[in-house]
Amino acid sequence: MKLSRDISGQKLAQLLKIFEYKITRQTGSHLRLTTIKNGEHHITIPKHNPLRTGTLSAILSDVAEHIRISREELIERLRI
């Protein structure tokens, strides 16, 4: 499945709210998101616009693994 090439880090952080991720801190140009759903999990997202495809792919794979769904299903649910 192809990933969007024009999503920003800020937009991705907003989209991940549906999986109960919340911004817990910001250091420089990076956001730290945390969820306690399925156990505590942290991810760091650069506030770049747009995110590089490899960075986006790695973040999505990490989130999908934590919430125990396929990466493709995660992409469909986020509509990106």
PyMOL commands that set and color helices and strands:
alter all, ss='L'
color gray80, all
select helices_A, chain A and resi 9-19+53-67+71-78
alter helices_A, ss='H'
color red, helices_A
select strands_A, chain A and resi 22-27+30-35+41-46
alter strands_A, ss='S'
color yellow, strands_A
deselect
rebuild
show_as cartoon
